[in-house]
Amino acid sequence: MTATTVPEQRAADVPPAGRARRGRWVAPVAGGTALIAAHGALYGNWLVDDAAITFAYARTITDGAGAVLQPGAEPAEAYSNPAWLALLALGRVVGLFDRGSIFGVPDYVLFPKALAVLCCAGVLLACHTAARRVFRRPGLVTVAFGAVLAAVPSFVIWVFSGLENPLYALVTCWPAVVLSGAVLDDRLLSGRVAVLVGALVAVAALTRPDGLVYAGAYPLLVLLTARRAGLAAAARSVALSTAAFLVPFGAYVLWRRVEFGRWLALPASAKSQDPPDLAQFTRVGELVQYAGALAVLVVAACAGMALARGSRLGSALVALLVPLGLSSVAFAVLAHDWMGELRFATPVWVLGALVAVFAVARVLGRGTARRRAVLSVLLAVALLPSAARFTAAAREFRAAPTVPMCLVVEMYGRGFNGLADVLGVERGSLLLPDVGGAALTSRLALVDLAGLAEPRLADLWGARDVAGLRDYVFDRVKPTFIHSHEGWSQTTGIADDPRMAADYYVLSAGRTAQDWVRRDAVADGARLAELRDYVRTELAAATRAGLDAPRSRCGPTLRPGQRLGR
């Protein structure tokens, strides 16, 4: 259907002529992306430590050591984002990641953040692709979409964290846009659409485990529009889309089973997600509270008006609301995330912003001058609490970001390498709950107390067998060094276990950090005093420096065996 055949010839609903569309996406996409990148720059070189687990696997896989956290370790799938891992590994193969510095910036910082910018540009391009079908000025809509995303700290923080969030945003946004275009063109049941959506959802499921939920988007939308198509044709298209999803995703699951002997990645086993109950669905309220109840109410009213009029945009909104609803369900059923700032809500912000900008633009474009003025005032009033909330959240996170990778690199990687040197231990082992940055720099064999990289501990965590976990640590692993935080010590009871006092010397016993060394690894009292002095001086100084500058770099390269100050 062309613009000239649309019954409603209003500016908000009529797409521009085809020749005017072409080549006009670059500026709005670049402008919106620049807004997001400018906000991301506030967090400097900060990367969350969990991201470094995937960094470590990108290194070991490309070096030929296999899918292991450290060379020589047993194969274990400590990551749950194979699609993001593939991008990092490709970057390392071509020399752009984990090789040194680029323009004076460590590539382990620059490359994942550059990928994030590219993914954000892809998200903005998806918005423009959808907007140009229903708006005369899709560029303005695209820039507005970018401005909304740039304003949401939760989105920007996790997109630039080094984790898989930017890719996840990209591969959850594009299926929604493809579906909206298919609905507008009345080609939802075409084989091309079915295969494309299924393939994109497969990438989403290989980017984050909860990406599986989007496999329901195509069947649900077909069900909603089944009255206009034959049942047999609908069933064939759903089967085709399902096959396009299952072939790549199923192939990876089978490879996992062969390679690791498991159907699930270790993080999934360790976290042992319980079946959701009805109370969990109230967690959608966290999203509303974060975005601002007044803002959500105004957007919902605009969306309702767009849907009620039955315009082209209303049809497109239906296709966008289905994956948005699925993303909200996925957020609600996932266990609470300790990292803060709603890390699992990235697709909600992308799809929610898309619906919000489209709905508001539709109402503004179709209303009288008076209606536009009233809506503009309502929006300004509704957005004030949201702006205040976002500003405070960004400021607080910038001052104290979640577990900086470089802090872990210094404290547990280079810092414990120094302890091993004092002890005269060439290899040895270290039990700790933060293994990302340590895996990139430690020469000690790491044992992940959280179970993300240790199969036996993952199974014990999954079974909630804390006593068995302590038995495994003290009777089987017997690590040379142990580090724990206050929360981990309380959860595991490891600090109060009698075997700790019997088998280990205390190196430090602060309120938030505790360190021990095995008694049989210490030759005499002089060596123990030297170890404690190292912890009290060099390791404490590195910790203070990392806490004082959580967004700083930790050197041009990260390699096993490095020591503090080297």
N, C-alpha and C positions, 0 to 999 in steps of 0.2 A: 504494500500500500504506500503510495507516495504522499507527499505533503498536500498536493492539490486535491486529493480525494478525501482528506480528513474532514468530517462534518464541521468540527469546531475550528475556526480559523483564528484562534487566539494566539498571542505571542508565546505564551508559556507552553502550548501544546504542539505547535507546528514545527517540525524539524526543518532546518535550512536546506537549501538546494545542495545536491551532492558535490558540485564543484566548489562551493563555498566552504564545505566542511574540511576539504583536504588541506593538509599542511598547516592547520591552525591549532593544532594540539600542543605544539612544542612549548610555546610561551606559558600557557596556563599550567601545564604539567610541571615545567621547570619552576615556575613561581610557587606553586603549592608545595613542591618538594623542598624548595629553599626555605620555606617557613618551617617545615618539620625539622630540617637539618639544623636550622638556627637554634631551635629549642634543644635539639640533641647536643649541640655544642656546649650547652651549659654544664653538662656532666663530664666534660673533658675526656680523659683517657680511661675513665672507669669502665671496667668490664666485670660482671659478676663471676665469682669463682666457679660456679657450676658450668659456665661456658667453657672453661679451660679443660674440662673432662673431654668434650668433643674435640677441642684443639689437640689434646694428647693423642686421641685416636687417629686424627688426621695425620699426625706425625708418624705413629707406629705403622699404620697401614701403608703410607707412601714410602716408608723406609724399608718395607718388606718384612717387618717383624710380626705382621698379622694384626688381627683385631684384638689388641691387648692395651691395657692402660699404660704399661711400661714394658720395654723389651725384656723378654725372658719370663714374663708372667703367663699364667694360663689364660687361654681365650675366654673372654667374658664380655657380654654386651652391657657395658655401663652407661650407654647412651640410649636415648629413645627418640632420636631425631636423625635417622639415616639420610634423609634427603639433604638436610643442612650439612651433615658430615660430608656428603659427597661434594658439595660446593667448596667446603674448606679444603678437602683433599685435592680437588682440582686446582685450587689456588696455590697450594703448596707445590704441586707438580710443575706448574708454569712459573714458579719462583716469586709469587706475589704474597705468600703467606708463610710465616715461621722460618724466614730465611735471613732477616736482618732489618734494615731500615729503608724506607722510601721517602725521599725528601726530608730526611731527618726524623721521621716518625716511625716508631717500631711497626713493622707490618702486621704483628699479631694484634695491634690496635687498629691500624688503618684498614686492613682488608675486610674484617667483619663489619666495620662501620660503613665502609664503602658499599659493601653488599646491601646493607640496610638502606642506604640512600637509593640504590638502584631498585630495590624492592618497593620502596615508597613511591618512586617514580612510576613503577608498574601499577601500583594501586591507583595513583592519580590518573594514569592512562585508562584504566578500567572505568573510572568514574566518567571521564570525558567521552569514552566510547558509548556509555549508556546515556549520558546527558545530551549528546548531539542528536539523538533520536527523538527527543521530546521537548527540547528547549531551543529557542532561536540563538541564545548566547551561551552555549555550553562552556565556553572558556570561563565566564564569570562563575558558573556553578562549580566548575572544577577548582578554581582558586578558593572559593568559599569552603569546599570540601577539605582542601588542604589546610586551610586556616583552622577549621574545627578540629581536625586530627592534631595539628600542631599545638592546639591549646590544651589537649588532654595529656597530663603528665604520665598517666598509666600507659598510654599508647607509646609515647616517645621514649620513656625510660626503658621499657623492655624491648623496643625495636632496636635500640642502640646498646643493648646489654651484652652482645656477643652470643646470645642464645638464638634459637630458631624463630623467634617471633616475627621478624620481617618477612621471611619466606612464608610463614604461616598466614600472615595478613594477605600476602599476594595470592596464594592458592586457595584461600577461602573467599576472596573478593571476586575473582574472575568467574568462578562457576555461577555466582549470583548474577553477574552482568550477562553472561551467556544465556542464562535462563530468562532474564528479563527481555533480552532481544528476541529470543525464540518465541516468547509469548506474544510480543508485539507483531511479529511477522507470521504468526500462526504456523510455526514450524517446530513446535515443541517435540513432536514425535518423529522428526527427521533423524535418520541414522547418524548423521554428522554431529548433531547436537547431543544425542545420547552418548556417543563415544567420547566426545570432548569433555562433557561434564563428568563422566565416569573416570576418565584419565586424570582430570584435575583433582577429583576427590581422592584418588589413589595417592597422588603426591601429597595432599593434605594429611592423609592418614600415615604417610611415611615421614611427615615432618613433625607431627605430634600425635600421640596415641588417641587423643580425643577427636582427631580429625575424622575418625570413623563415623561420627554422628552425621556428617554431611552426605554420607551415602544415602541418607533418607530424603535429601532435598529433591532430587529428580522424581522419584516415585510419588512423593507427596504432592508435588506440583501437577504431575500427570493426573493424579486422583482428583485434584481440585478442578481440573479442566476436562475430565473424562466425558462429561455430558456432550462435549463437542466433537468427540472422536469415537471411533469404534473400539470396543473392548479388546478385540484381537490385536489391533494396531498398537494400542496402549501397552498391552502385555509384551508385545515384541520389542517395543522401544525400551521399556523398563528392563527387560532381560538383557538387551544389548548394552545398556548403560551399566548394569550390574556386572556383566562380563568384563567390560572395559576397566572397571574398578578392581575386580577380583583377580584378574590375570597378573598385573604387576604387584599388587599388594600380597596376594597369595604366594607368588614366587618368592618374595622376600621372607615371608613367614616360614616357608619350607626351608629356605637357606638358613634361617636362624635355627631351626630345629636340627639341621644337619651339623652346622658349625658349632653351636653352643649346647645342643641337647635340650633346648627349652622352647616352649611356645611363646613365652613372654620375655621381654627384656628385663634385666635385673632391677631397674628402678620400679617397674610395675610389680615385680614380685616382692620387693622390699616394702613398698608403700601399701600393698595389699588393699586396693580400693574396695570398700564394702559396697554391697548393692544399695542404691539410693532409697531413702524413705521420703515420705511426703514433706516432712519438715525441711528437707534440704532445698526444696524448690523456692522456699522463702528467701534464699540467698540472692535471688534476682533483685531483691530490695537493696542489696549492697551496691549494685550497679546504678540503680535509680538514685540512691543517696549520694554516690560519688559524682554522678553527672549533674545532680541537682533536680529535686522533685519538680520545681516550677518549670524548669527548662524542658524536662521530659513531658510534662503536662501540655505545654504549648505545642511541642512537636507532635504529640499524639493527636491533638485537636486538628492540626494542619493535615496530618496523614489521614485522619478520618474524613475531612472535607474532600481531599483528593480522591479517596476511594469511593465516597458517596456519589460523586459526579459521573463516575464511569468513563473517565477520559482515557486517552492513551497512557498518560502517566499513572493513572489508577491501576491499569493492567500491569504496568511495569513494577509498581510498588508491591503488588501481590507476589510477584516472583522474587522480590528482594526480601519481603517479610518472612518467607518460608525459611531461608538459611539464617536470617537474623534470629528467628525463634529457636532454631536448632542450636545456634551458638549460645543463646541464653540458657538453654537446657543443659548444654555441655558444661558451662560455667557452674551452674547450680549443683550438678551431681558430683563434680570433682571435689575431692577432699580439700579442706582449707589449706591454702598455701602460706607457709611461714615467711616467704620473701617479701610480702607486702605489695602495695600498689597494684593489686588485682592483676597479677602476672598472666593469669589464664583468660583475661577478658579481651585480649587484643582483637580477635575477630568481631566481638560485640561492638567495639568502638568503630571499627571500619564499616561494618554493615549498618550499624546504627547511625553513623554520621552520613552515610549515603542516603538512607531513608529520610533523615532529618533535613538535609540540604535540599533534596528533591521536593519534599512535601512543602517546606517553607517557600521555596522558589515558586512552586506551583501556585500557592495562595497569593503571594505577592504579585506574581505576574498576571493573575486573572482578576484581581480585585479592583475596586474603585480606588480613587486617590484617598478617600476617607478610610476605607478598609485597610489600605496599605499603611497609612499613618498609625492606625490603632494597633495593627499587628506589630509594627516596628517598635512602638512603645512597649507593648507587652513583651516582646522579645528582649528588649533592653533591660526591663525590670527583672525578667525571669533569669537572664544570664548573669546578673550581678552576683548572686550567691555562688553560682558555678565558678565564675572568674575568681572570686575570693578563695574558694576551696582549691582550685587548681594552682593558684599562686602560692598558697601555703604549702601544698603538697610538693610542688617543685622545689621550693626553698628548703624544706625539711629534708628531702631526699638528697639534694645537692650537698647539704652539710654532712649527712651521714648515710651514704649509699649502702645498699645491702652487700655484705661480704665482698669487698674489692678483691679481685684476682691478685693484684700486686701485693696486697697485704699478706695473702696466703703464700705467695712466692717467697717473700722475704722471711716471714716467720717460720713456716713449716718446711719450705723447700731449702733455701739457702741457709736459714738459721739452723736447722737440724743437720745439714751437711757439716756445719761447723762443729756441732756437738759430736758428731761421729768422728771428726778429725781429732778432737780433744781426746776422745775415748780410744782412738787408734783402731776404729772399726772401718773396714773397707766397704762392706756391704751392709749387713744388719737389716733391721726392719723397723717400721714406724707405724703404729696404730693411731689414727686420727679421723675426725669426722669431715674434714674439708680437704679433698684430695686433688682438686683441679690444678691450681697453680703449683702445688707440690709435685704432681706428676710430670710437669714440664721441667722441673729443676732438681728434684731430689735424686740422689744416688742410692738412697735406701729403698728397700722393697716396701711399698705402701700397702697397708691393710685398711680398708675403708670401714670405719666403725658404723657408718650409715648404711652399709650393705649395698650401695649402688654399684660397686666394682668388685664385690666379694661374694661369690655364689652361696657359700654356706651361710654367711651372715645375712644375705638377702632372704634366704629361706627361713632363718630364725626370726627375723623381723616380721616376715609375712605370717608366721605362726604365732606371733606375739610371745615368743619364748625368750624372755629376757634372761632368765637363769641359764638357759642353754647357751645363750650368747656369751655370758661371762665364762662359762665352762670352756667354750671354744677358744676364747681369747687367752685365758690363763693356762689351760691344760694342753692346747694344741698349737696355737700360734706362738705364744710366748714371745711377743715382740720385744726388740731391744729397747725401744723408746715408746712411751705412750703419751699422747696429748689429748686432753679433753676440755670442753667448756663446761660451765656450771650446769646449763640445761641438759647436756648430754650425760654428765655425771649423775644427775638426779634421775634421768629417765632410765639409764642402764644400771645404776647402782654400782658402777665399776669402781668408783673411788672408795667406796665403803666395803668392798669385798675383802675378806681377811687375806686372800692371796695377794692382794696389792701390797699390804704392809709386809707380808712375809717374803715376797719375791722381788720387790722394787724399792729403790730409794726415791724420795721426793726431791725433785729439782726445783720446783716452784709450786706454790699453793695459793695463788691469788683468788680473788672473788670470782673472776670470770675465766681464768685459765689455770690449768693444772698440768704439770709435766712430771714424768717419772722415767727412771732408767733401771734396767734389770740389775740386780745385785751381782749376779755371776759374770756380768760384763765389765764390772768396775774392779780394777786391780787392787786399789788401796784407797785409803782416806784422802791422800793428796790428790788423786785423780778425781775423786768425788767433789772435793772442794773446788777444783779447777772447773769442773762441769757447772757447778752452781754459780761460780763467779761469771762464767760465760753467759748463763741465762740471765743473771742479775744485771749485767752490763750490756754486752753486744746485742743479745736477743731482745732485751727490754728496750734498748734504744731504737732498734729496728721497728719494734711494735709501736712505739710512740710516734715515730716518723710516719709510719703507715696510717695511723689513726689521724694524725694531724693533716695529712695530705692524701685523702682517700681517692682522689681523682688523678693522681700522678702516675707516671710511667715507672717501670721497674727495669730499665735498661733496654738496649737495642735488641738483645737476643735473650732467650730463655733456654738454658741447656742443663742437663743433669751434671751434678758435681759442683756447680757454682756455689760460692760462699758469700756471706755478707760483705758488701763493699768491693766485690770483685766482678 
